[in-house]
Each structure stands twice: as C-alpha cells, then as structure tokens.
Amino acid sequence: MNKIIPQKLNKGDKVMVIAPARSLKIIGQDARKIAKQRLESLGLVVEFAPNTTDENCDFMGSTSVEKRVADIHYAFKDKSVKAIMTIIGGANSNQLLPYLDYNLIKNNPKILCGFSDITALQNAILAQTGMVVYYGPHYSSLGMKHGCDYTLDHFINMLITSGKDDIVPSTIWSDDLWFLDQEKREFEANEGYWHIHAGEAEGTIIGGNLCTFNLLLGTKYRPHFCPNTILFIEDTENSSLADFERNLQALIYQPDFGNVKGIVIGRFQKGSKVTKEGLEFILDSKKELKEIPILANVDFGHTSPLLTIPLGGTAVLSTGKLLIDSK
C-alpha cells in the first residue's frame, strides 16, 4: 500500500475537533478557550463537528457510535478542513472501526492528531488507507495554561513547518492533574532519556498506546510491522510493570515482530511505579530484544509535555539521537 502524507497546515486552514471517545462535556471552559486561542494564534480556524457537544453522554462519557462515526466522516468530507483533532481520549474508539468509510478517508487525506485511546482509530486508518496519522496532543492538551511550550513547538515542527523533528528531551515535565487548577502546577526536572540498549536503527514508525494497540491484534486494523519498523509505545498509570511486560510480550509473539528493529518508549506516569531498573530487567529478559536499540523516558504518553509523532512516518534512532519525519 502506498504511503499517503497529508498536507501541512497553512494560515487560514480549518481544524475540526471531533470526539471519537469521550465527549466535549468533560473539558472545562478555560481549557477550551486556551486551546482555541493557541490554534488561532497560529493562524488556524477552529470548528467543532456537529455531534461534538455538551449533550448528555452515555455510561462511557461518549455519544453514540452512529454520531461519532458521522462526525469523522463529516470532517473528512469537508474540503475546507485540513486537520482533525480529537478532543480527548477514553476507552471505546475501537467500537467505530467496522463502520468507517476508509475509501472516503483515503480519498480525502488530512492530518489526524490525538493520542491514548485514539490509537485504535489512528492505526486502523493507517492499516486500511496508508495515510500517515499523528500521535500527538489532543485539542484539550493545548488547553494547558502553563508547561505547553514544548508540546506546541513540536506540534508546529511536525504539522506546520518542515514535518521533521530532531528530538531533544524536554527540560521539565509534569504528571499533575493540571485541569483541576491551572495555576497550581507541579513540574520537575527531566532526567533525560533512558538508554536501555545502544545501537542504531532507521525505519517506519508504528505504535501508540500499548494496551490500546493490542486491542487490534488479530484484526485487519493492526498495521503490519513492515521491514525496519521502529516501535513507539507508551502506557497509562493503570499499567504496572507486570502489565507492560505482558502486553509487550503479546506484541513479540506476532509473526512479523522480527521486522521491529528499534523501540522507543514514552515516559511512564508516576502511578505505574515503573522504574528504569525495573524496565531494564524486563527488556533484558527477552532474547528477541537483545540486539535492537531501545530508548525510554521519551516525551510522549500520558505525562506532559508531548511530542507529535507521525505513525507511518520514519524515525532514525541511535545512541543520544532521535529524528522523526512524516515522510
């Protein structure tokens, strides 16, 4: 399947916000306003899809499958929309996969940006269409008043300017509940990357949230690990070291895992209690990983700040260096 790379954003382009998992109702008015102002400061126009509303939601905090699918199709059909951002994650975007019109999406390529549960939607689109998708901030992520500079800079690098990003670690990071009090934040110094295994690799980026990605195993919605795959994975605070280990092992059992030539692991949340020593222990115990470079504690996942990573794009990984490219 040929790779499709959506066009970069220009001033005046429209960004449409959708809610494939949890709805807009969970997002505070201050975060909505700040996110809108941030995108508008880049010369972009923000619009919400028709069903991304404050209406009453179901037990999952979502609207119906039909409404969520309709909004995705609406955003891809609209020729004036150049990028689609998800409002937030959740737990049920994988419900939508059989109902999507992948030909419509393929024939109307545009930027799709989000993370976490949106992994299921993004990887299904990548697998079915070949369109590069972007594992990056939600619309709500840009509603963070303080500590968003690194996130915004890398969002711009990937989606507006060159589409290339020579990554260096952030100077500070946070795992606080920033949305509860925008003025009371807890930041700490970033210790930098964990160099688990040295080495060099270059190839196609596949991955996202590990436990969500694994929901696609055995389905047509899981992208193949093509020759020279670089696996980017992260998980939530609900994923302990044991959970991460067995989810990773499930990937290793896939018949095409031998094509994975490098692994990049996002920063773990404090609640997961995953340490560098614990991670090294489980990674060193797997013979399939002995000869491939592994870099961890990278700025993506469920802490802030966040990179914008092109799934289906390319990465160059070596000791002390990480370069990503949407091509």
N, C-alpha and C positions, 0 to 999 in steps of 0.2 A: 504493500500500500504506500502510495506517495505521501510524503510529509506535506502538510498544509500549515503555513505560518501566517497567522492573522497580521494585518497591517498594524503598525504602531499608531499611537494616538497623536492627533494634532489639535491645536487650539480650535475651539468651536465644535469638537466632536461630542457626541452624546454618550453618556454612560448610563446604562439602565440597571437598576437594582432589583434583584429577584430574591425569593425566599424558598429555595428547594427543600429546606429542612424546617427549622424553627422560623416563626414569623417575625415581622417587624415589631410586634407588640412588646417583645421582651427588651427592646432597645430604648434607653432613656432619651428624652428630648434634647438634652445637652449634647450627648454623643452624636445624635442625628445631625444636629446643627453644625457641630465642629467638622464632621466628616464631609458634609456638603460644602462647607466653606473651603476645606482643604482641596477638594477636587476642582471647585470653581476657581481657586487661586492659580490652578494650572491651566486655566482657560477652557475647562471642560464643562459640559452641561449635564446636570444630574436629573434623572427622571425615574420614577418608580413604576414597576409593572402593575397592571390593573388589580391583581389579586394580592399584592404585597401591601397589606393593610393592617389596621389595628382591630380588625373584627375579632370576635371570639374565636378561639382556636380549639383544637381537639386535645385529647389527653397527652399528645406528643408535642403540644405547642405549635402545631402546624395547621395549615389549611388542607383541603382535600387533595388527593393525588391528581384529580382532574384539573383543579385550579393551578396547582404547582406546575404541571406539565404545560398547561395553556400559557402560563407566563414565560416559560422557557421558549416555547415556540413563538410567542409574540415578540420576544426580544430578538430572536434570530431572524424573524421575518422583516423586522423594521430596518430598512436600508440606512436610516439615519443613525442607528445605534452602532457604535464602533467598539464598545466594550460592555461586558456584562459582569457585574459584581454581586456576589452573594451577600445577603445581609448579615448572616451568622451561620454557624454550623448546627448540629443537632444529632439526630440518631437514625434518620429514616430517608435520606435522599436515595438510597438504593431501591426504594419502592418504585421509583419513577422509571427505571431503566428500560423495561419492556415497552413502555408507552411512548418513548421519544421517537420523533421522526429524524433519524440520523441522516437521511438524504437532504432534508431541509437544512440541517446544521452544516453538513459538508458543503452545500452549495452557497452558504452564507457565512463564511468563516469570520469570526471576530473574537476578540480577547474574552476569555472567561477566567475570572480570578476569584479565588477563595481557598479555604483550607479545611482541615479537620474532616467532618462527615462528608464534605463536598468532594472528598477523594473518590467516592463511588461514582458520582456524576462525571467528574473530570476524566477518570480513567476509562469509563465506558465510552465517552465521546472520543478519546484518543484511540481506543481499540477499534471502534466502529468507523471512524472517519479519517484517522491520521492527522487530525488537527492538534497542533500544539496548544496545551492549556497551561494555566499559570497557578502554581501553588503559592499563594501569597495572601496578603491581608484581605479580610472581609471588609465590606463597607463600614461595619461597626468598628473594626480595628482602627480605622482612620479617625474615629471619634475620640481617641485618646488625647487629652489636652497636653500632657507632658510625656516626654520619652518616646515620641513618634518620629523624630528626625531621621534616624537610621532606616526605619521602615519606609518612610516616604522617599528618601534618597534612592533606595534600591528599587522601589516601585517605579520611580521615574527612569532609572537606568534601563530597566528591562522593558517597560511598556511605552515609553515616550521618546527616549533618545536612541541609543545605539542598539539596544537589545542584547548587549553584552555586559557582563559584570565580573570584575576582578575582585573577589570577595576578601575582605579582611574582617576579623571579629569586631563586634561592637565593643565600645568601652564600658558600657553599663548594661544591665539587664534587670528585669523585674518579673516576679511571679505573683504580684499582689492583685487584689480584687479592685482594680483601678476604677471600674464603673460605679463603685459604691461611693467613692469620694475622690473626685478628680484633683483635689488639692492636697490630699494626704496620700502620698505615694511612697513606696519602699523600693529603692534602687540599690544595687550593689555592683561592685567592680566585677568585670568579666575576666575570668582567669585565662581565657583563650581556648583554643582547640585542644581536644584530647587526641593525641596522635597514637592510636591504638596499634596499627600496623603501618609501617613505612612502605613506600612503593609508588609507582606511577600507573595511571590508567586514564583512558580517554574513551568516551562513548556516549550513548543515548541515555538521558535521564528518565527513569521510571520510578514511581513510588507515591509517597504521600503519608497519610496517617496509617500506621501499620495494621492496627486491628480492623480498620475500615477497608483497607486494601485487601485484606484476607477474606472479606465477605465475597469477593469476586472470584476466588479460587474455584476452578472447575466450571467457570461460565465463559461465555463469549465476550464478556465485558472486561475481562482481565487482559491488559496488554501483554503480548509476548515479551519475554526477555530476549531481545534480538542480540546478535553477536556484539560484544563490547557494550554491555549495559552497565550504567552506574546507578546503583540503587540508593535513592534518598528516602529515608524512613524516620518517623518520629512517633511518639505516642503521648497519651494524656496522663494525668496524675493517677488515674484509675489503673494504669498499667504498672504493676510491680516489676521487679527484675525477673521474677519467675514467669509472669505473663509475657513480658517482652521476649524472653528466651524461647518460649514455646511457639509464639507467633512467628518469630524469625525462623525457627526450625521448620514450621509449616511451609515457609517460602523455600527453604533449602531443599525440601522434598519435591519441589516442582521439577518436571523433567527438563525444563530449559534453564534452570538456575545456573548451570555450568557456564552460561553466557555472561553472568554477572562478574565484572572484573574490578569493581570497586564499590565501597559502601560509604555513604555519608549519613550520619545520624544526628538528628536535631537535639536541641537541649531538652533534658528531662525536667519536668516540674518537680518541685520540692516534695510534693505529696507522694511521688512514686518511690522516693528513697533509693533511687539508683545512683550509685557512686561510680567513680572512674574505676576503682579496683574491682567492684562487682561486675561492671560491664566488661572489663578486660578478661575477667575469669570466664564468663560465658562465651565470649567471642574466641578466646584462645582454646576453648574446649572443642571447637568444631573444626574438624580436619578440612572441610570444604572451604574454610575461610583463611587457611594458613598462609596462602600465597597472594592474597589480594590486599591492597591498601584500604585501611578503614580510618575515617576521620569522624570524631564525635564532638558533642557540645557546640554544634554549629547553630547559628541564629535562625532556626525555623522550628515550628512546633507550637506548643501552647503557652510559651512564655513570650515576653516581648523584649526587644523588637523582633521584626520578621523580615526575612528575605522574600523576594518574589522569584520563584524557581520555575523555569519552563519545562514541564513534563512533556517529553517528546523532543526537547531540545538537546543540547550537548553539554558535557562537563569535562574539564581537564582537572584531574586530581593528582597531586603529588605532595610530598612532604613540605608542609608550610605554604601550599598554594592551592587555591580553588578558583577556577574560572568557569563561568556558566554562560551559555549563549543560546538564544532562542532558535538558532538555525541548526 
